[in-house]
Amino acid sequence: MLKIQGLECGYGRMKVLEGINFEVGAESVGLFGPNGAGKTTLISAVMGMIKPWKGSIELEGVRIGGAETFTIARMGVALVPQERELFPGMSVEDNLMLGAAYIPHAKDDIPNQLEKVFELFPILKERRTQYAGTMSGGQQRMLAIGRALMSKPRLLILDEPSLGLQPSIVAEVFEVLKSLKSSISILVTEQNVRESLKAIDRGYVLENGRIVLEDSAEGLKTNPHVVKSYLGL
């Protein structure tokens, strides 16, 4: 699905990522690391928000490094950003419909997609006429994920989905991600490594702009560096 080779990029003259080799197949993959490690920068490069300096980014064999964000979205990549970026003065249902409105392969299937999202997040169906800005943080996170799913993505990317959420909502969000991984490819960046490892198949650890570790979820759970630095054991 997604293949990154030798990626280098940054901002201005500041290099953030160096020599990144990274893949996401038909699976759920986690990207872990401390604040400032480069996780969001990597996602920004995949989504076309920053341009690679070196290396390549491919989606199913097609080079997308440097392509426009709307082109990448129409190719089947959906992003759930950290800040959710909803339209607070619009209803839940209208926010969801916008997720498919400009995606050619999704806009003719909006009713079916709405029902699928409502099955995953019943609270959104209950609140479909409520303004997005009046919902709780957890409900807004569910709405942001639902909006991304409305585009019928082949690759779903989530940037810190647990950020600012209470533990019960975090567990619920990751249960949904776990249920989705059999039907779409997922890339999730997280600082909540413990919860993430329950929902992914494989993961990478990114530190100081470099991949320092790659392993299965089970392997990461028992890796001494992960246990000490990220699981607090």
Residue, then its C-alpha position, 0 to 999 in steps of 0.5 A: m500500500l504505502k512504501i517510503q524509501g530513503l525519505e529526507c525532509g524538514y522545514g526551511r533549512m532544518k532537517v527533521l527526517e533522515g533516511i526513513n524506510f517505512e511500509v504499510g501493507a494490508e495491515s494496521v501499523g503504529l508509529f511511536g516516538p516522543n514529541g519532536a521525533g518527527k511523527t507528524t512531519l512524516i505524515s505531512a510528507v505522505m499527505g503532500m503538505i511538505k515536499p520530500w528533499k530526498g527519497s520516494i513515497e509511493l502509494e500502490g506503486v505510484r509515486i506521490g511524494g510532492a503531489e498535491t494533498f487533494t490528489i492524494a486524498r482522491m487516490g484513497v488516503a484519508l487523514v484524521p489530524q490531531e486537532r480534528e479540524l471539524f466545522p463547529g457550526m455545522s451539524v454532525e451529519d453535514n460534517l460527515m457528508l463533507g468527508a465524501a463530497y469531493i472524493p469521486h469514488a465516495k460521493d455517490d455512496i454517501p447514504n451507505q457510508l453514513e450507515k457504516v459510520f453510524e454502526l461504528f459510532p452509534i452516538l453520532k447517529e443519536r447526535r446527527t443534527q447537533y452542532a459539532g462544536t457543542m460535542s465533547g472531545g471524545q465525540q468530536r474525535m469519533l466524528a473526525i474519524g467518521r468523516a475520514l471513513m466517509s471518503k472510503p479510504r484505502l489507507l486511513i492515517l490517524d495522528e495522535p487519536s488519543l490526544g486529550l481523551q479520557p481513558s474510556i474513550v481512548a479504549e473505545v476508539f482503539e477498539v474501532l480501529k481494531s475492527l477496521k484493520s481487516s478492511i482497510s490499511i491503517l497508520v496511526t501515530e501515538q504516544n499512548v503506546r500501551e493502548s496502541l499495541k492492542a490494535i496494531d499488527r506491527g510498529y516502528v519507533l521513530e526517535n530524532g528523525r530516524i527509525v530506530l526499531e521495527d517489530s511486530a506488536e507482540g515483539l514491541k511489547t517485550n522489547p527492553h527499549v520500548v518497555k523502559s521508554y514507552l510502557g513505563l515498566 
